[in-house]
Amino acid sequence: MHLHILGICGTFMGGLALIARAAGHTVTGCDAGVYPPMSTQLEEQGIKLIEGFGPEQAQLRPDLFIIGNVVTRGNPLMEAILNQGLPYTSGPQWLGEHILRGQHVLAVAGTHGKTTTSAMLAWILEHAGREPNFLVGGIARDLKVSARYQPGQSLFVIEADEYDTAFFDKRSKFVHYRPRTAILNNLEYDHADIFPDLQAIETQFHHLVRTIPAQGRIIAPDGSEAIDRVLDRGCWTPLVRFGGHGAWQAVVRADADDGHFDVVHNGQALGAIGWNLGGEHNRLNALAALAAAEHVGVPPQEGLAALSAFAGVKRRMELRGTVRQVAVYDDFAHHPTAIATTLQGLRKQVGAGRILAVLEPRSNTMKLGTMAARLPAALQAADLIFCFGATAGKHALGWDPKQVFASMGERAKAYDDLDTMIAAIAAAAQAGDTILVMSNGGFGGIHQKLLDRL
């Protein structure tokens, strides 16, 4: 079968393309500004890429067009598909119907930590010799790729995104996945461009809960009011709690650093994890992954050994380089809660060392300004803050950073020119500083530009 994928260079759709190719299909695709590293990964797998969404691509006459959620009405190729009555479906629906059916799906949902927790879970299963299939929104250093499919394997780990499926299907992507094991990691308001309020997201999460069988497992944090409201609407699946007073707990010893902690299950100490990931959020991610792996038969002690060897995920506190004793880190944090927890974890790591936080509010929610007022509090652990807010173009903000950060005085500066901001950061940096760059995009290659400037 020939599949032509619209929006192929996105993390999800690119991973889907690799999975479809592994399943034996002929795959081609298109995107605006076809770009690496996904484009390189796809071309290496023999997947032909076409620049743009020209209507002439309708003449390729594939068996099916698979539509990514970046495609809207008015897209020239989409209009041609509709006008000519050609067959199409969404990426999540195709994946659910043609790949995930018959697999034991382990889905990781939540506002934060989906990619890291999915990578942890896939790595635990890989380390235990289970050779899982997976589709993760980032590249774990241990797994080396973001997606893998081997038809003979029965476990499939998937990052379960609550964002909408396609312009013609406004349900969350994850309703198509039909998991047997589901992690509901956390739940906060996000995606202000498609959800009017938190209750609307909770409704989508309950749609997911409705699909999980009675012989499955739901893994949820202890003490999340939003997730508790979701489950109070109805839950037909055994529930396992982690964190707080849950069945799975992480205990940091008084004499241990932030990267070492003990895991306790039902009051019994199982052993310790020692790794280079810091922060309470990563400890909770680990507990959720251990509970999910245990559901498919991986003994917790094997999970502990796997996580102690876990090297993390690219763009999640990834050290990009150190110059003149100034370390530059890259992180995907783009929601106030994720920004705060990332900075708190880094603060424990660097102690009294200075942190220079560099922020690009790039997500649709952040550009709209829905959570702008929360940013000063989220950035309190940083010594200096540099916010990039373009006043024009695709990523222009709908709010004024200078006004939002006025209460922080000289600690916070806003810029609308990237080169000017890079020069200011380099001028401010001192030996022993840590520069933390936070964005869910490429940020104009700022990481290497900073290293070069330093």
VMD Tcl script that draws the C-alpha trace (Angstrom):
set ca {
  {0.00 0.00 0.00}
  {1.25 3.48 -0.90}
  {0.76 6.08 1.87}
  {1.38 9.80 1.34}
  {1.79 11.69 4.62}
  {0.99 15.40 4.94}
  {3.09 17.09 7.65}
  {5.66 14.29 7.70}
  {8.51 16.13 9.45}
  {6.68 16.54 12.76}
  {7.86 14.19 15.50}
  {4.65 12.16 15.59}
  {4.05 11.98 11.84}
  {7.72 11.29 11.12}
  {7.67 8.44 13.62}
  {4.47 7.14 12.07}
  {6.16 7.19 8.64}
  {9.03 5.07 9.97}
  {6.55 2.62 11.50}
  {4.53 2.39 8.26}
  {7.71 1.73 6.32}
  {8.69 -1.02 8.78}
  {5.22 -2.52 8.33}
  {5.93 -2.96 4.62}
  {4.17 0.04 3.09}
  {5.53 2.41 0.44}
  {5.72 5.81 2.14}
  {6.14 9.29 0.72}
  {5.41 12.60 2.39}
  {5.48 16.36 2.29}
  {5.94 19.28 4.64}
  {6.67 22.99 4.60}
  {10.39 23.56 5.06}
  {11.45 19.91 5.05}
  {14.10 19.92 7.76}
  {16.55 17.68 9.64}
  {16.97 15.69 11.78}
  {13.64 14.07 10.91}
  {14.08 14.61 7.16}
  {17.50 12.91 7.29}
  {16.13 9.99 9.30}
  {13.25 9.53 6.83}
  {15.39 9.74 3.70}
  {17.81 7.19 5.13}
  {14.84 4.80 5.32}
  {14.01 5.31 1.64}
  {11.08 7.67 2.23}
  {10.78 10.32 -0.51}
  {10.07 13.83 0.75}
  {8.44 16.64 -1.19}
  {8.79 20.28 -0.21}
  {5.50 22.09 0.36}
  {1.84 21.15 -0.05}
  {1.38 21.66 -3.78}
  {-1.98 20.45 -5.17}
  {-0.16 18.51 -7.91}
  {0.72 15.91 -5.26}
  {-2.87 14.68 -5.54}
  {-1.77 13.13 -8.86}
  {0.50 10.73 -6.96}
  {-2.71 8.77 -6.37}
  {-1.56 6.89 -3.27}
  {-3.87 4.33 -1.72}
  {-4.36 6.70 1.21}
  {-3.42 10.21 2.29}
  {-2.55 10.45 5.99}
  {-3.20 13.91 7.39}
  {-1.20 15.51 10.21}
  {-2.77 18.07 12.52}
  {-0.63 20.87 11.10}
  {-2.84 20.70 8.00}
  {-5.83 23.06 7.93}
  {-8.61 23.91 5.52}
  {-7.14 26.11 2.82}
  {-4.04 23.94 2.52}
  {-3.69 23.57 -1.29}
  {-3.08 19.83 -1.25}
  {-5.85 19.18 1.26}
  {-8.30 21.17 -0.86}
  {-7.32 19.08 -3.90}
  {-7.86 15.87 -1.92}
  {-11.31 17.03 -0.83}
  {-12.34 18.32 -4.26}
  {-11.30 15.10 -5.98}
  {-12.85 12.84 -3.36}
  {-9.57 11.06 -2.63}
  {-9.22 8.73 0.40}
  {-7.74 10.24 3.57}
  {-7.53 9.66 7.30}
  {-5.68 11.08 10.29}
  {-2.35 9.83 11.54}
  {-3.63 8.67 14.95}
  {-6.61 6.87 13.42}
  {-4.44 5.04 10.87}
  {-1.98 4.06 13.59}
  {-4.75 2.80 15.87}
  {-6.48 0.75 13.18}
  {-3.49 -0.68 11.32}
  {-0.64 -0.96 13.83}
  {-1.86 -0.83 17.42}
  {-4.73 -3.26 16.99}
  {-3.58 -6.56 18.48}
  {-0.71 -4.97 20.41}
  {-0.56 -4.51 24.17}
  {-0.45 -0.72 24.13}
  {1.23 1.10 27.01}
  {0.19 4.75 26.70}
  {1.75 7.65 28.58}
  {-0.52 10.69 28.91}
  {-0.16 13.94 30.85}
  {0.54 17.63 30.48}
  {4.22 17.18 31.35}
  {6.79 14.42 31.13}
  {5.20 12.30 28.39}
  {8.34 12.00 26.30}
  {10.69 11.30 29.19}
  {8.35 8.78 30.84}
  {7.66 7.02 27.52}
  {11.39 6.77 26.88}
  {11.97 5.43 30.40}
  {9.27 2.79 29.94}
  {10.51 1.72 26.51}
  {14.07 1.53 27.87}
  {13.02 -0.62 30.85}
  {11.31 -3.06 28.47}
  {14.30 -3.02 26.11}
  {16.75 -3.57 28.97}
  {14.60 -6.51 30.11}
  {14.85 -8.12 26.67}
  {11.23 -7.46 25.67}
  {12.11 -5.57 22.44}
  {9.13 -3.20 22.55}
  {7.71 -1.27 19.65}
  {7.46 2.43 20.45}
  {6.60 5.90 19.23}
  {8.09 8.62 21.44}
  {8.14 12.39 20.96}
  {11.92 12.57 21.29}
  {15.05 10.51 20.86}
  {16.22 8.64 23.96}
  {19.99 8.25 23.88}
  {19.66 4.58 24.84}
  {17.07 3.75 22.15}
  {18.75 5.93 19.48}
  {15.52 6.46 17.48}
  {12.11 7.97 18.24}
  {10.07 5.15 16.70}
  {10.44 1.44 16.08}
  {8.12 -1.28 14.82}
  {8.76 -5.00 14.62}
  {5.55 -6.82 13.61}
  {6.50 -9.91 15.61}
  {6.65 -8.02 18.92}
  {3.51 -7.51 21.01}
  {4.28 -4.54 23.30}
  {3.88 -0.97 22.04}
  {4.85 2.08 24.12}
  {3.32 5.31 22.84}
  {3.37 8.92 23.94}
  {-0.34 9.71 24.27}
  {-0.87 13.34 23.34}
  {-4.06 15.21 24.31}
  {-3.73 17.62 21.37}
  {-6.44 17.30 18.74}
  {-6.21 14.65 16.04}
  {-6.82 16.61 12.81}
  {-8.85 19.50 11.45}
  {-11.70 17.04 10.80}
  {-11.38 15.17 14.12}
  {-11.25 17.33 17.23}
  {-10.89 14.47 19.69}
  {-7.53 14.07 21.41}
  {-5.04 11.85 19.59}
  {-4.96 9.35 22.43}
  {-8.57 8.20 22.03}
  {-7.40 6.25 18.97}
  {-4.79 4.19 20.82}
  {-6.94 1.83 23.00}
  {-4.27 1.14 25.65}
  {-4.30 -1.76 28.11}
  {-1.79 0.00 30.37}
  {-2.21 3.75 30.77}
  {-0.15 6.27 32.72}
  {-2.04 9.48 33.55}
  {1.05 11.34 34.65}
  {-0.41 14.75 35.54}
  {-3.01 17.16 34.25}
  {-2.96 20.95 33.99}
  {-4.42 23.52 31.65}
  {-2.57 23.81 28.35}
  {-3.27 24.12 24.61}
  {-5.30 27.31 24.95}
  {-5.65 27.38 21.16}
  {-7.98 24.36 21.21}
  {-9.27 23.92 24.79}
  {-11.34 26.67 26.45}
  {-10.58 25.47 29.99}
  {-9.22 22.63 32.12}
  {-12.60 20.92 32.26}
  {-12.52 20.46 28.48}
  {-9.18 18.65 28.76}
  {-10.51 16.53 31.63}
  {-13.35 15.44 29.36}
  {-10.85 14.22 26.77}
  {-8.93 12.35 29.46}
  {-12.14 10.65 30.53}
  {-12.74 9.60 26.92}
  {-9.36 7.84 27.20}
  {-10.30 6.24 30.54}
  {-13.50 4.86 28.97}
  {-11.42 2.86 26.45}
  {-9.17 1.06 28.96}
  {-10.32 -2.52 29.63}
  {-11.16 -3.97 33.04}
  {-8.18 -6.31 32.68}
  {-5.86 -3.36 32.10}
  {-4.21 -0.95 34.51}
  {-4.39 2.80 35.10}
  {-1.36 4.34 36.80}
  {-1.99 7.78 38.30}
  {-0.36 10.14 40.80}
  {-1.60 10.44 44.34}
  {-2.91 13.93 45.03}
  {-3.78 15.28 41.57}
  {-7.17 16.99 41.88}
  {-7.67 17.17 38.12}
  {-6.95 13.48 37.56}
  {-9.12 12.59 40.55}
  {-12.01 14.50 38.94}
  {-11.44 12.54 35.72}
  {-11.53 9.20 37.55}
  {-14.55 10.24 39.63}
  {-16.54 10.47 36.39}
  {-16.19 6.72 36.11}
  {-13.35 4.22 36.19}
  {-13.69 0.56 35.19}
  {-10.02 -0.42 35.42}
  {-7.75 -1.32 38.37}
  {-5.97 1.79 39.59}
  {-2.40 2.00 40.91}
  {-1.16 5.20 42.54}
  {2.38 6.58 42.68}
  {3.95 9.38 44.71}
  {2.46 10.90 47.86}
  {0.87 8.04 49.78}
  {0.60 5.82 46.69}
  {1.70 2.21 46.29}
  {4.90 3.38 44.54}
  {7.05 5.96 46.33}
  {10.46 7.59 45.90}
  {12.49 8.34 49.03}
  {15.56 10.57 48.92}
  {17.99 9.79 51.71}
  {19.25 12.67 53.82}
  {22.84 11.88 52.86}
  {22.14 11.38 49.11}
  {22.31 13.85 46.26}
  {19.36 14.69 44.01}
  {20.17 11.89 41.56}
  {19.93 9.02 44.06}
  {16.74 7.73 45.68}
  {15.13 4.58 47.01}
  {12.01 3.04 45.48}
  {9.35 1.68 47.83}
  {6.44 -0.50 46.63}
  {3.57 -1.27 49.01}
  {5.78 -0.39 51.96}
  {8.65 -2.63 50.85}
  {12.02 -1.13 49.86}
  {12.95 -2.49 46.43}
  {16.31 -0.84 45.91}
  {17.87 2.39 44.73}
  {18.17 4.33 41.49}
  {21.25 6.42 40.82}
  {21.30 8.52 37.65}
  {22.18 11.95 36.25}
  {18.57 13.17 36.11}
  {17.53 15.53 38.87}
  {14.24 16.78 40.25}
  {11.10 15.43 41.87}
  {9.36 15.35 38.48}
  {11.84 12.79 37.15}
  {11.48 10.65 40.27}
  {7.72 10.58 39.72}
  {8.23 9.77 36.03}
  {10.39 6.83 37.10}
  {7.75 5.49 39.49}
  {5.10 5.60 36.78}
  {7.36 3.80 34.30}
  {8.24 1.11 36.86}
  {4.55 0.50 37.63}
  {3.70 0.20 33.92}
  {6.59 -2.17 33.23}
  {5.61 -4.32 36.23}
  {2.11 -4.65 34.71}
  {3.59 -6.46 31.68}
  {5.78 -8.73 33.76}
  {9.06 -6.88 34.28}
  {10.21 -7.37 37.90}
  {10.78 -4.01 39.64}
  {14.42 -4.85 40.37}
  {15.05 -5.16 36.61}
  {13.34 -1.82 36.16}
  {15.59 -0.23 38.79}
  {18.70 -1.55 37.04}
  {17.46 -0.22 33.70}
  {16.71 3.25 35.03}
  {20.06 3.47 36.78}
  {21.58 3.11 33.29}
  {19.08 5.49 31.62}
  {20.93 8.26 29.79}
  {17.96 10.57 29.27}
  {16.26 12.10 26.24}
  {17.67 14.62 23.81}
  {16.42 18.16 24.50}
  {15.57 17.25 28.10}
  {18.33 18.91 30.16}
  {20.77 18.06 27.39}
  {24.24 19.51 27.84}
  {25.11 21.09 24.49}
  {28.60 22.18 25.47}
  {30.85 23.98 27.95}
  {33.05 26.94 27.02}
  {35.16 29.00 29.43}
  {33.54 27.12 32.35}
  {30.06 28.15 31.19}
  {27.72 25.20 30.55}
  {24.90 25.51 27.99}
  {21.89 23.22 28.42}
  {18.92 22.66 26.12}
  {15.47 21.80 27.49}
  {12.02 21.41 25.96}
  {10.21 23.11 28.88}
  {7.56 25.52 27.60}
  {4.77 25.44 30.23}
  {5.16 27.38 33.52}
  {5.04 24.22 35.63}
  {7.67 22.46 33.49}
  {9.84 25.59 33.54}
  {9.63 25.78 37.34}
  {10.37 22.09 37.96}
  {13.26 22.10 35.48}
  {14.83 25.14 37.16}
  {14.30 23.69 40.63}
  {16.06 20.49 39.60}
  {18.92 22.46 38.08}
  {19.20 24.61 41.21}
  {19.75 21.51 43.34}
  {22.41 20.41 40.87}
  {24.39 23.67 40.71}
  {23.88 24.86 44.27}
  {24.91 28.50 44.63}
  {26.09 28.74 40.99}
  {24.33 31.27 38.80}
  {21.59 30.14 36.41}
  {20.92 32.19 33.27}
  {17.47 31.19 32.00}
  {16.80 31.80 28.30}
  {13.16 31.43 27.28}
  {11.34 31.35 23.96}
  {7.56 31.32 24.57}
  {6.86 29.48 21.32}
  {3.89 27.14 21.89}
  {0.46 28.36 20.80}
  {-0.61 28.65 24.43}
  {2.43 30.71 25.38}
  {2.15 32.95 22.32}
  {-1.47 33.72 23.20}
  {-0.39 34.89 26.64}
  {-2.81 32.64 28.54}
  {-0.11 31.72 31.07}
  {2.19 34.72 30.76}
  {1.33 35.99 34.24}
  {2.68 32.73 35.74}
  {6.13 33.10 34.19}
  {7.80 35.36 36.79}
  {7.00 32.87 39.56}
  {8.06 29.93 37.37}
  {11.45 31.56 36.76}
  {12.22 32.51 40.37}
  {15.02 29.94 40.68}
  {17.00 31.69 37.92}
  {19.47 34.50 38.61}
  {19.05 36.19 35.22}
  {16.23 35.78 32.69}
  {16.43 36.48 28.96}
  {13.09 36.26 27.13}
  {12.86 36.27 23.34}
  {9.61 37.76 22.10}
  {9.48 38.59 18.41}
  {7.00 41.34 17.58}
  {6.34 40.10 14.05}
  {6.38 36.89 12.05}
  {5.16 33.36 12.66}
  {6.16 33.26 16.33}
  {5.10 36.78 17.32}
  {3.73 37.09 20.86}
  {0.32 38.45 21.68}
  {1.64 39.99 24.93}
  {4.47 42.26 26.06}
  {7.34 40.45 27.86}
  {8.69 43.72 29.24}
  {5.41 44.33 31.01}
  {5.08 40.76 32.28}
  {8.61 40.72 33.72}
  {8.58 44.30 35.04}
  {8.25 43.08 38.64}
  {11.58 41.21 38.33}
  {13.52 44.41 37.70}
  {17.00 44.09 36.23}
  {16.99 40.28 36.61}
  {14.79 39.92 33.52}
  {15.34 41.33 30.03}
  {13.21 40.96 26.90}
  {14.51 41.00 23.33}
  {12.95 40.87 19.90}
  {16.23 40.37 18.02}
  {17.99 37.03 18.48}
  {21.54 38.20 17.71}
  {21.21 41.08 20.17}
  {20.02 38.71 22.88}
  {22.84 36.23 22.23}
  {25.38 39.05 22.58}
  {23.77 40.13 25.88}
  {23.81 36.59 27.29}
  {27.46 36.08 26.32}
  {28.38 39.41 27.89}
  {26.61 38.53 31.14}
  {28.01 34.99 31.43}
  {30.77 34.31 33.94}
  {32.90 31.27 34.72}
  {30.83 28.79 36.72}
  {27.49 29.90 35.22}
  {24.89 27.56 33.75}
  {22.86 28.76 30.78}
  {19.52 26.95 30.44}
  {17.78 27.43 27.09}
  {14.05 26.53 27.14}
  {11.97 26.23 23.98}
  {9.83 23.66 22.16}
  {11.39 24.69 18.84}
  {14.79 25.11 17.26}
  {15.14 28.67 18.65}
  {17.18 29.80 15.65}
  {20.10 27.54 16.53}
  {20.76 29.61 19.65}
  {22.65 26.85 21.48}
  {25.54 26.61 19.04}
  {25.51 30.37 18.44}
  {25.91 30.91 22.18}
  {28.76 28.42 22.39}
  {30.48 30.06 19.44}
  {30.04 33.51 20.95}
  {31.36 32.37 24.32}
}
mol new
graphics top color blue
foreach p $ca { graphics top sphere $p radius 0.5 }
foreach p [lrange $ca 0 end-1] q [lrange $ca 1 end] { graphics top cylinder $p $q radius 0.2 }
display resetview
